[in-house]
Amino acid sequence: MVKDDPIAISITPDFALDIGYTYAGGLGVLEGDKFYAAEKLGINYIVLTIFYRYGYVDYDFNSDGTPIPRPQQQPKEFIDSLVSEDRFKISIRGIDVDVEALVYKRGSAKAVFFNVLSPEWASKLMERIYIENSVEEKFYKYTLFAKASAEYIRRNIRLEDVEYIDLQEAYTALLPLQLKIPGKYRLVIHTAGIWGHPSFPRDLLALEYGYRFIEPEVLLTEIGLAVSKQAFTVSAKHYDVMLKIFPHFSEKLTYVTNGVNVDRWMRDDLQSIYESFRLSIGDIARVKENAKKELEKFLQQYKKDIVLDDKFVVAWPRRIVEYKRPWMVIRLAKELKNMPIVFVLGGKAHPYDPIGLEYMKLFRRLHNELPNVVYIHDYDVPKAKVILSSIDLLLFTPFSGWESCGTSYMKTAINAIPTLASRDGATLEFIVDGVNGWLFGEDIREPVELQSQRASEVNEKEYAEFKEKFLSIYRIFREDPERYYTISLSALRSFIARASMVRVLKEYYPDLIRLPIV
């Protein structure tokens, strides 16, 4: 049968629009970028995700700087943008669960948010992203998501029109156990290394799906790889690492390096000049001057006396987790506290991550004690757009072998802002040391536990190189501004095509792109 209008479906529990709080970090922002790019390219694209009534997490701080988590309230603008498309029942634990499909539409792209209405225990499971109190709660949350996705597809999409069903991360691999459509599923692995691949007890899977797996703990990534016709990693290095972890699926594995939506992340004034084919070093300098004025006003909302005049502004903004090594920027800010440098720190930890919460406390303390440190504790997409388009240098510091790709350095590069990065994720595909940014550290491709002696040795060695590189960049900024702006311009020109989400979608969906790409 000829497909009337081929459809690509993306299943993701983490999804970031420019409004609303239905995401926790990089995966959600990446999937949002795909959504907006799919609309521009005219791809018939459907995202299936979860409506989280209370979002992810925000924080207040008590008198000693300890972060106190609280739920996020969904903004009225987001609620009002959703339209009810369908309502149906699914069975969980043998009980009927009432689900409403809420739709956000832009052109050819549609996002479907599953809103669980009743019973109360099921609705409560879906209130917040990635926040559960037990393995059983987590299992039923993602089983509910899988069953709602299956029922929605059966009721609202002609199966013969479905070209791809892309499973974003392992939790979505439960869907093929519920909806069998051979040859349509593809798994996208966003987890680096041997860590973070979730599993569920086989007894729970037997109860809800009727399958009796051999192993007592069933690895969801293994299920996804087994049922998918193809599987993607998200950078060349990530692909190399995954081949060593899943050699029995090597014939299915390939990679599509992540990217960013240029229209979403590039400053309008800079994009206008770039697209006029007249961008020069002088233009870069003028845009940066205006951007820094805007950044100063933004930062004064957090620290009213902060001034950026003649300051070198660097940023470390991202999800706060141990492997991203937030200690590096803490140590650097303390050691260079008397220099004319402003450190912009941003991000939040998962409320059940004690190490991440401790780093939040340390960030807050630096904010309070050092006049040249500003901590954005409520970092989100709108704030990221301001910071990542206005600073002088981005710091990207994950422990090598732990980051699957990363995209913050892509967002800064398309705004003519270079990055000092560790050799991990896709930095090796984009950054040429000293040409369009700077690299430090080893390219490690075997598992290294963060608490091991080996990790401690790597950290000390790499911090010394990191600080030395940072100071050399600072000297370039101060003493040779023409070279700094040349590197900035090189970052923009060398990244913009390769980092574009247009390139990413052309690689994922080569047969679905309707518009000519110039």
Secondary structure, 3 states (H helix, E strand, C coil): CCCCCCEEEEECCCCCCCCCCCCCCHHHHHHHHHHHHHHHHCCCEEEEEECCCCCCCEEEECCCCCEEEECCCCCHHHHHHCEEEEEEEEEECCEEEEEEEEEEEECCEEEEEEEEEECHHHHHHCCCCCCCCCHHHHHHHHHHHHHHHHHHHHHHCCHHHEEEEEEECHHHHHHHHHCCCCCCEEEECCCCCCCCCCEEEHHHHHHHHCCCCCCCEEEHHHHHHHHCCEEEECCHHHHHHHHHHCHHHCCCEEECCCCECHHHHCCHHHHHHHHCCCCCHHHHHHHHHHHHHHHHHHHCCCCCCCCCCCCEEEEEECCCCHHHCHHHHHHHHHHCCCCCEEEEEECCCCCCCHHHHHHHHHHHHHHHHCCCEEEECCCCHHHHHHHCCCCCEEEECCCCCCCCCCCHHHHHHCCCCCEEEECCCCHHHHCCECCCEEEECCCCCCCCCCCCHHHHHHHHHHHHHHHHHHHHHHHHHHHCHHHHHHHHHHHHHHHCCCCEHHHHHHHHCCCCCCCCCC
